[in-house]
Amino acid sequence: MKDKIQAYLKTKNETARVIKATTLAGGSSTETVLVDLTWINDGKEETIGQVYKIHQETGAVGAAADQVKEFNVLKRLVGTDVTAPKVYWVEEDEKWLGAPFFVMEKLTGSASTSEIMKNEAVRVSISRQLVEQMAKIHLLDLEKTGLSSIGVPKTDEDCALDQIKQWEPLYRGYAVFPDPAVEAVLDWLKENAPKDVARKSLVWGDPGPGNFMHDNVKITGLLDWELAHIGDPMEDVALLLNKLLTSAKMMSTEELLKFYEEYSGIKINRRNVLYYRVLWHFKMSMIAIHCLREFHTGSTASVFTGYSGALFTPLEMIKAFNLIQEEEGGEFYAAI
C-alpha cells in the first residue's frame, strides 16, 4: 500500500515522500490508511499526516456509503463552524488503490472515550461540545454552503422515505429468506414517516462516540461522514441516543435533549426521534442480514460471522418492536 500511495502522491507533488503507511483494522464501508509524509510546499519542507479512505463494496454500510459524496460534504464544511477535517483530493480512478478513495488530513487526539469518562468535568464538557457540533451541523445554510447539491428531500415525509428507498433494496438483495419481523417494521416505517419536520438539515448520519477526535479538552474534529445526507435533524438525535443507551454512555438522555435544544434552538420532536430510532435498528439489521448471507453462500466459513448474522437481526427487531409498541400504546403486537 505504501508504494501505491507514493506513486499517487507523486502526481500531486513531485517532492512527496511517504514515511509510513498504516492500515487500520475495522471499518464496514472503508479501508482507512494513515500516512505520514514529507513534501515541499510553498518552498518549505513539511511533515504532515493524511488519511486515505478507500471504498469497500462490502456489507450494508459499504453498499450505502458514497466516498465521493462524503468528500463533497467535507469540502463544503470548510469555513463553517463545524469542526471537520480538511480534505485534499477525491479519486474515482481505481487504478491507484483498487477502488475510489479520498484524502483528508489526519487529526490530532484520540477517538476513544475511556479517558473522558474518568473525569466528570471533562465528560460534561466534551458531551456539550459534541451536541453543540451536531447542532451547528443542523443549522448550516444548505444553499449558502452548497450542501443542497447532495439532494434535498422534496417533502417532509421524504426525509424518511428517501432513506427507506436507499436501504430496502439492500434487505431485498441480502436476505437469505424473507423475515416477517423485518417486513413488519418496514411496513410501519413506510406508513409512519414523519410529516412535521422542523427543518431540512444536513444529517451527520453516524454521530457519537468513536466518530470524533478529541484531546481531552476539546473536540478536534468530527469523522465518518459516509452516511451524511439532507433530512430531519431528529435523525441524528435518535442515532446518538441509541448509542448512548447501548454502549457509549457519555451522557444521559436528559443531558442530550437539554443540550441539543439549548444549542440548536430546535425543539425536540419526541415522536420523530422514536421513529428514527426504529429506522436505525432496521439499518443495523442489514449488517446482520449480510453476515448471514455471507455464511449461507459460503463467502465466509466463519461460524462467528454466521451466528452473528442469525442472532443480531432478531435482537435489532426486538428493539424496534418495543419502540413501536411504545408509540402505538401497546397495539402493535396485537396488529401483527
C-alpha positions as CSV (number, residue, x, y, z in Angstrom):
1,M,0.0,0.0,0.0
2,K,2.9,2.4,0.8
3,D,4.3,2.1,-2.7
4,K,0.9,2.6,-4.3
5,I,0.2,5.7,-2.2
6,Q,3.7,7.0,-3.0
7,A,3.0,6.7,-6.8
8,Y,-0.3,8.5,-6.4
9,L,1.2,11.3,-4.3
10,K,3.9,11.9,-7.0
11,T,1.1,13.0,-9.3
12,K,0.1,15.7,-6.8
13,N,3.5,16.8,-5.6
14,E,6.8,15.5,-7.1
15,T,8.6,16.1,-3.8
16,A,6.3,13.9,-1.7
17,R,7.9,11.0,0.1
18,V,5.8,8.6,2.2
19,I,7.5,7.8,5.6
20,K,4.9,5.4,6.9
21,A,1.5,4.0,5.8
22,T,-0.6,2.1,8.4
23,T,-3.8,0.3,7.6
24,L,-6.4,0.5,10.4
25,A,-8.4,-2.6,11.4
26,G,-12.2,-2.4,11.2
27,G,-14.5,-0.2,9.2
28,S,-17.6,-1.5,7.4
29,S,-17.6,0.8,4.4
30,T,-14.0,2.0,4.0
31,E,-10.4,0.8,4.3
32,T,-8.6,3.5,6.2
33,V,-4.9,4.1,5.8
34,L,-2.9,6.6,7.9
35,V,0.0,8.1,6.0
36,D,2.9,10.2,7.3
37,L,4.8,12.0,4.6
38,T,7.1,14.9,3.8
39,W,6.9,17.3,0.8
40,I,8.0,20.7,-0.3
41,N,5.0,23.2,-0.1
42,D,5.5,26.9,-0.9
43,G,9.2,26.4,-0.8
44,K,9.3,24.8,2.6
45,E,9.6,21.2,3.7
46,E,6.6,20.0,5.7
47,T,5.9,16.8,7.6
48,I,2.2,16.1,7.6
49,G,-0.3,13.3,8.2
50,Q,-3.0,12.3,5.8
51,V,-5.9,9.8,5.9
52,Y,-6.8,7.7,2.8
53,K,-10.4,6.5,2.9
54,I,-10.8,3.7,0.3
55,H,-14.3,2.5,-0.6
56,Q,-15.2,-1.1,0.2
57,E,-18.3,-2.5,-1.5
58,T,-18.9,-4.9,1.3
59,G,-21.8,-5.1,3.8
60,A,-24.8,-3.0,4.1
61,V,-23.0,0.2,5.2
62,G,-20.4,-0.3,2.4
63,A,-23.2,-0.5,-0.2
64,A,-25.0,2.5,1.2
65,A,-21.9,4.7,1.6
66,D,-20.5,7.0,-1.0
67,Q,-17.0,8.3,-0.7
68,V,-17.3,10.9,-3.4
69,K,-20.4,12.4,-1.6
70,E,-18.5,12.2,1.7
71,F,-15.7,14.2,0.2
72,N,-18.1,16.8,-1.2
73,V,-19.8,17.2,2.1
74,L,-16.5,17.7,3.9
75,K,-15.3,20.2,1.3
76,R,-18.4,22.2,1.8
77,L,-17.9,22.3,5.6
78,V,-14.7,24.3,5.1
79,G,-15.2,27.8,6.5
80,T,-18.2,26.8,8.6
81,D,-18.5,26.5,12.4
82,V,-18.4,22.7,12.1
83,T,-15.1,21.2,13.2
84,A,-14.3,18.7,10.4
85,P,-11.0,17.5,8.8
86,K,-9.6,19.3,5.8
87,V,-9.9,17.4,2.5
88,Y,-7.2,17.2,-0.2
89,W,-8.4,15.2,-3.2
90,V,-11.0,12.7,-4.3
91,E,-10.0,10.0,-6.8
92,E,-12.5,7.8,-8.7
93,D,-9.9,6.1,-10.9
94,E,-9.5,2.6,-9.4
95,K,-6.1,2.1,-10.9
96,W,-4.3,3.6,-8.0
97,L,-5.6,1.8,-4.9
98,G,-8.1,-0.6,-6.4
99,A,-11.2,1.4,-5.5
100,P,-12.4,5.0,-5.3
101,F,-10.9,7.0,-2.4
102,F,-10.4,10.4,-1.0
103,V,-7.7,12.0,1.1
104,M,-8.1,14.2,4.2
105,E,-5.9,15.5,7.0
106,K,-5.0,13.4,10.0
107,L,-6.5,15.0,13.1
108,T,-4.8,15.2,16.4
109,G,-6.1,13.5,19.6
110,S,-7.9,10.2,20.2
111,A,-11.3,8.7,19.2
112,S,-11.5,6.7,22.5
113,T,-13.9,7.9,25.2
114,S,-12.4,5.9,28.0
115,E,-10.3,8.8,29.4
116,I,-13.2,11.2,29.1
117,M,-15.3,9.0,31.4
118,K,-12.8,9.1,34.2
119,N,-13.3,12.9,34.8
120,E,-16.8,14.3,35.3
121,A,-15.9,17.8,34.3
122,V,-14.2,16.5,31.1
123,R,-17.2,14.2,30.4
124,V,-19.7,17.1,30.6
125,S,-17.5,19.4,28.6
126,I,-16.9,17.0,25.7
127,S,-20.5,15.9,25.8
128,R,-21.6,19.5,25.4
129,Q,-19.2,20.1,22.6
130,L,-20.4,17.0,20.8
131,V,-24.0,18.1,20.9
132,E,-23.1,21.7,20.1
133,Q,-21.2,20.5,17.0
134,M,-24.2,18.4,16.0
135,A,-26.5,21.5,16.4
136,K,-24.1,23.5,14.2
137,I,-24.4,20.8,11.5
138,H,-28.2,21.1,11.6
139,L,-28.2,24.9,11.4
140,L,-26.0,25.2,8.3
141,D,-27.5,27.1,5.4
142,L,-27.8,24.5,2.7
143,E,-27.9,26.9,-0.2
144,K,-25.0,29.1,1.0
145,T,-22.8,26.2,1.7
146,G,-23.7,24.3,-1.5
147,L,-24.8,21.3,0.5
148,S,-28.2,21.4,-1.2
149,S,-26.4,19.8,-4.2
150,I,-26.2,16.4,-2.5
151,G,-30.0,16.2,-2.7
152,V,-32.8,17.8,-0.7
153,P,-35.9,15.7,0.1
154,K,-39.0,17.1,-1.7
155,T,-41.4,16.8,1.2
156,D,-41.1,16.3,5.0
157,E,-42.1,12.7,4.6
158,D,-39.4,12.1,2.0
159,C,-36.8,12.8,4.7
160,A,-37.5,9.3,6.0
161,L,-38.9,7.7,2.8
162,D,-35.7,8.6,0.8
163,Q,-33.7,6.7,3.4
164,I,-36.0,3.7,3.2
165,K,-35.7,3.7,-0.6
166,Q,-32.0,3.5,-0.3
167,W,-31.9,0.8,2.4
168,E,-34.8,-1.5,1.5
169,P,-33.1,-2.8,-1.7
170,L,-30.2,-3.9,0.5
171,Y,-32.6,-6.0,2.5
172,R,-34.2,-7.5,-0.6
173,G,-30.8,-8.3,-2.1
174,Y,-29.1,-9.7,1.0
175,A,-31.9,-11.6,2.8
176,V,-31.4,-15.4,2.8
177,F,-35.2,-15.6,3.3
178,P,-38.0,-13.1,3.9
179,D,-38.0,-12.1,7.6
180,P,-41.6,-11.4,8.9
181,A,-40.2,-9.1,11.7
182,V,-38.3,-7.0,9.2
183,E,-41.3,-6.9,6.9
184,A,-43.5,-5.7,9.7
185,V,-41.0,-3.0,10.7
186,L,-40.6,-1.9,7.1
187,D,-44.3,-1.6,6.7
188,W,-44.6,0.5,9.9
189,L,-41.7,2.8,8.8
190,K,-43.4,3.4,5.4
191,E,-46.8,4.1,6.9
192,N,-45.5,6.4,9.7
193,A,-42.9,8.6,8.0
194,P,-42.8,11.9,10.0
195,K,-44.9,14.7,8.4
196,D,-43.7,17.5,10.6
197,V,-40.0,18.1,10.2
198,A,-38.8,21.3,11.8
199,R,-36.3,22.0,9.1
200,K,-34.4,20.1,6.4
201,S,-30.8,19.9,7.6
202,L,-27.5,18.2,6.9
203,V,-27.6,15.0,8.9
204,W,-24.3,13.6,10.0
205,G,-25.6,10.1,9.7
206,D,-23.4,8.4,12.3
207,P,-22.9,10.7,15.2
208,G,-21.4,9.8,18.6
209,P,-18.5,8.3,20.4
210,G,-15.9,6.7,18.2
211,N,-16.7,9.1,15.4
212,F,-15.0,12.2,16.7
213,M,-11.5,13.1,17.8
214,H,-10.6,14.9,21.0
215,D,-7.6,15.9,23.1
216,N,-9.4,15.5,26.5
217,V,-10.1,19.3,26.4
218,K,-11.8,19.9,23.1
219,I,-13.1,18.1,20.1
220,T,-10.6,18.3,17.3
221,G,-12.8,17.0,14.5
222,L,-15.8,15.0,13.5
223,L,-15.3,11.8,11.5
224,D,-17.2,9.3,9.4
225,W,-19.5,11.3,7.1
226,E,-20.1,8.5,4.6
227,L,-23.8,8.3,5.5
228,A,-24.4,12.1,5.6
229,H,-27.5,13.3,3.8
230,I,-30.1,16.0,3.9
231,G,-33.0,15.1,6.2
232,D,-34.7,15.6,9.6
233,P,-32.2,16.7,12.3
234,M,-34.1,14.5,14.8
235,E,-32.5,11.5,12.9
236,D,-29.1,12.4,14.3
237,V,-30.6,13.0,17.8
238,A,-32.1,9.5,17.6
239,L,-28.9,7.8,16.4
240,L,-26.9,9.4,19.2
241,L,-29.5,8.5,21.7
242,N,-29.4,4.8,20.5
243,K,-25.6,4.8,21.0
244,L,-25.9,6.4,24.5
245,L,-28.4,3.8,25.6
246,T,-26.3,0.9,24.5
247,S,-22.5,1.0,24.7
248,A,-21.2,4.6,25.0
249,K,-22.9,6.2,27.9
250,M,-21.2,9.6,27.6
251,M,-24.3,11.5,28.7
252,S,-27.8,10.8,29.9
253,T,-30.9,11.1,27.7
254,E,-31.9,14.2,29.7
255,E,-28.5,15.8,29.1
256,L,-28.6,15.1,25.4
257,L,-32.1,16.6,24.8
258,K,-31.4,19.6,27.1
259,F,-28.0,20.3,25.4
260,Y,-29.5,20.0,22.0
261,E,-32.4,22.4,22.5
262,E,-30.0,24.8,24.2
263,Y,-27.5,24.9,21.3
264,S,-29.8,24.4,18.3
265,G,-32.9,26.3,19.3
266,I,-34.8,23.4,17.6
267,K,-37.4,21.8,19.8
268,I,-37.1,18.1,20.3
269,N,-39.8,16.2,18.5
270,R,-40.0,13.0,20.5
271,R,-42.2,11.1,18.1
272,N,-39.7,11.8,15.3
273,V,-36.8,10.7,17.5
274,L,-38.6,7.4,18.3
275,Y,-39.3,6.9,14.5
276,Y,-35.6,7.3,13.6
277,R,-34.5,5.1,16.4
278,V,-36.7,2.4,14.8
279,L,-35.2,3.2,11.4
280,W,-31.7,2.8,12.8
281,H,-32.5,-0.6,14.2
282,F,-33.7,-1.6,10.7
283,K,-30.4,-0.3,9.2
284,M,-28.4,-2.2,11.8
285,S,-30.3,-5.4,11.0
286,M,-29.0,-5.1,7.4
287,I,-25.4,-5.6,8.7
288,A,-26.5,-8.8,10.4
289,I,-28.5,-10.0,7.4
290,H,-25.4,-9.5,5.2
291,C,-23.3,-11.6,7.7
292,L,-25.8,-14.4,7.5
293,R,-25.8,-14.3,3.7
294,E,-22.0,-14.4,3.6
295,F,-22.1,-17.6,5.7
296,H,-25.1,-19.1,3.8
297,T,-23.4,-18.6,0.4
298,G,-20.0,-19.9,1.5
299,S,-18.3,-16.5,1.1
300,T,-17.1,-17.0,4.7
301,A,-16.6,-20.1,6.8
302,S,-16.6,-18.1,10.0
303,V,-19.1,-19.6,12.4
304,F,-18.9,-16.3,14.4
305,T,-20.0,-14.3,11.3
306,G,-22.8,-16.7,10.5
307,Y,-24.0,-16.9,14.1
308,S,-23.8,-13.1,14.5
309,G,-26.0,-12.8,11.4
310,A,-28.5,-15.2,12.7
311,L,-28.6,-13.7,16.2
312,F,-28.4,-9.9,15.7
313,T,-31.3,-9.4,13.3
314,P,-33.8,-10.7,15.9
315,L,-32.2,-8.6,18.6
316,E,-32.5,-5.4,16.4
317,M,-36.1,-6.3,15.6
318,I,-36.9,-6.8,19.3
319,K,-35.6,-3.3,20.0
320,A,-37.6,-1.9,17.0
321,F,-40.8,-3.8,18.0
322,N,-40.6,-2.4,21.6
323,L,-40.2,1.1,20.4
324,I,-43.2,0.8,18.0
325,Q,-45.2,-0.8,20.8
326,E,-44.4,2.2,23.0
327,E,-45.6,4.6,20.2
328,E,-48.7,2.6,19.4
329,G,-49.8,2.4,23.0
330,G,-49.5,-1.4,23.2
331,E,-51.4,-2.1,20.0
332,F,-48.6,-3.1,17.7
333,Y,-48.1,-6.7,18.8
334,A,-51.8,-7.2,18.5
335,A,-51.9,-5.8,15.0
336,I,-49.3,-8.3,13.7
